[in-house]
Amino acid sequence: MSRTRERFRAVLSGPTCVLAANIFDPLSARLADMLGYQVCVLSGSVGKASNLGVPDSVLANMSDVVDHCRRITRMAEVSLMVDAEDGFGNAVNVRRTVQEMEAAGVAGIEIEDNVVPKQFHVQNPGLVSTEEQVGKLRAAVAARTDPSTVIVARTSALSECSLDEALARIRAYASTGAEALMLATVPRGRADIAAVHQATSLPLCVLNPPAEARTDAAFLAANGVRILMLGNPLYAIAVQAMYEALKRLHEGTALEDLKALQAPPELLRAVNRSAELSQWQQEYLR
């Protein structure tokens, strides 16, 4: 078991809810690692935008995402959970997706039940059948070469189905050997989270619940939520900061006037591990 997967499992089995860092590239993952975040999450939307410059319309393939994950885990020793879309195909495709992501150092692999790719002129194509998703999750579990890798069943059923049907799906997903459940939507907020916790003993990962739920640490912990995600504000903040800096320089702002916005040299050296490289030079260069 790798240290990052061990740490990820410790979060899932722990008694409290942990805030994940929704990172988007190796640099943001390194910063999160330096700050002591226990879990980093790479979502599909910002992963595609930062790595390929494309929108979240599944214009990325499995190899694109695997390469992105490999660069992240190489730069930062983070417990990385990644949005693996629908597994990039059917249940047989899921097998290779899991094995490639494992080899890239991913700790948790999300397999979603949305229909992808989105259909032309179809606003919301809905969900795959319960049977198809169960097959994908079972294939994902069986495909692991490292049993410490966590397969995360990701579902949007709470916003796509009646509550009874959504809970039936969730129970079916929990029977596959998946070891965590990600709720991509909780339209009824606390009520949805509580209902899912009653339906399954799996640890929950919840994406951007309403403020009245996400700020109630006791409620989240008591209802099985172990990982809380706040969407992708970090990506939006970084884009805005870079845009403003480039805009001001283009308009003639003096470099000296941007000094207060720049990271100090000591932070930059910590990010790129200058001290570590110097130590290696001293130790091994002859």
Stockholm file with secondary structure:
# STOCKHOLM 1.0

chainA/1-286         MSRTRERFRAVLSGPTCVLAANIFDPLSARLADMLGYQVCVLSGSVGKASNLGVPDSVLANMSDVVDHCRRITRMAEVSLMVDAEDGFGNAVNVRRTVQEMEAAGVAGIEIEDNVVPKQFHVQNPGLVSTEEQVGKLRAAVAARTDPSTVIVARTSALSECSLDEALARIRAYASTGAEALMLATVPRGRADIAAVHQATSLPLCVLNPPAEARTDAAFLAANGVRILMLGNPLYAIAVQAMYEALKRLHEGTALEDLKALQAPPELLRAVNRSAELSQWQQEYLR
#=GR chainA/1-286 SS CCHHHHHHHHHHHSSSCEECEEECSHHHHHHHHHTTCSCEEECHHHHHHHHHSCCTTTCSCHHHHHHHHHHHHHHCCCCEEEECTTCSSSHHHHHHHHHHHHHTTCSEEEEECBCSSCCTTCSCCCBCCHHHHHHHHHHHHHHCSSTTSEEEEEECHHHHSCHHHHHHHHHHHHTTTCCEEEESCCTTTHHHHHHHHHHCCSCEEEESCCHHHHTCHHHHHHTTEEEEECCSHHHHHHHHHHHHHHHHHHTTCCGGGGGGGSCCHHHHHHHTTHHHHHHHHHHHCC
#=GC SS_cons         CCHHHHHHHHHHHSSSCEECEEECSHHHHHHHHHTTCSCEEECHHHHHHHHHSCCTTTCSCHHHHHHHHHHHHHHCCCCEEEECTTCSSSHHHHHHHHHHHHHTTCSEEEEECBCSSCCTTCSCCCBCCHHHHHHHHHHHHHHCSSTTSEEEEEECHHHHSCHHHHHHHHHHHHTTTCCEEEESCCTTTHHHHHHHHHHCCSCEEEESCCHHHHTCHHHHHHTTEEEEECCSHHHHHHHHHHHHHHHHHHTTCCGGGGGGGSCCHHHHHHHTTHHHHHHHHHHHCC
//
